Amino acid sequence: MQEQAMVTDALNSINNGIKALSEMIVQTDNQELRQTLQQMRNQAETCQYEIYTIAKSKNYYQPARQVSQQEIDSLKSTLSSITSQ
């Protein structure tokens, strides 16, 4: 397997793991388990960012385009109106 494919596979696996951990966190009532899962998710996010940085530096990954402050503000406003309902 080529390096680029391995890096991409690693990113996909970690991303899926982060999603799974996030789903478990919101569904658990046990505070100790919740904290443990949050720590695991935080560690996975750190690892994901390190691999992402490597992938980006080697041009294996092209990030999404940068958005304007206006687009960010618009999204925040939309999300605020949805969550306040």
N, C-alpha and C positions, 0 to 999 in steps of 0.2 A: 504494500500500500504506500502511495506517495505521501510525503509530508503534508501537503496541502489537504489531502483527503483525511488524514489522521487528525489534523487540527480542526477541520470542519466537523468531523464526527465527534470530537471531544466537546466542541462548543454546543452542538445539538444535544448531546447527552446531558451536559450540565444544565442547559436551559430547560430540558424536560424534567430534570431532577428538581430544579428550583420551582417550577410550576407545581409539581407534585407536593413538595414541602409546603408551599403556600396554601394549597387546597387542604392539607392536613391541619395546618395552623388554624384556619378559620373554622374548622369543624370540631376541634377538640375543646373539651370543657376543663380538662385537667391542667392546672396552671403550670405544674412542673414539666409536664410533657410539652406544653405549648412553648415554654422557654427553651427547652432543649431543641425543639424543631426550629425555633427562630434562630438559635445559634448555628444550627446546621445550615439553614438557609443563608445566613450571613456569610459563613465560610465558603459556601458554594458560590455566592455572588462575587466574593473576592477572587476566588479561583477563576471564575468565568471571565472577570475583567482582565486578569493577567493573561489568559489565553487569547482573549479578544485583542489585547494590545499587541501581542506577538503576531497574530493573524493580520492585523491592520498594518503593522510595520513591514511585513513581507508581502503586502498586497494580495493576501489570500481572501481578504474580506473588505468590502467597501461599505462603510456605514451609510445609513439613510441621509438624505440631504438635510442640511441645517434649516430649521424653520425660523421664521421671523418672530419678533416679540409680539407682534399683532396676532399671529396664529396661536401662540402660546396663551395670550390673554383671552382669545376667543374660546379656546378649549377649556380653560379654567372656568370661564363664565358658564359655558354649557354644562360642565360637570357639576358646578355649584348649584345650578338650577335643578338638575336631575336629583342630586342628593338631598336637596332641601324639601323635596316633595314628599 
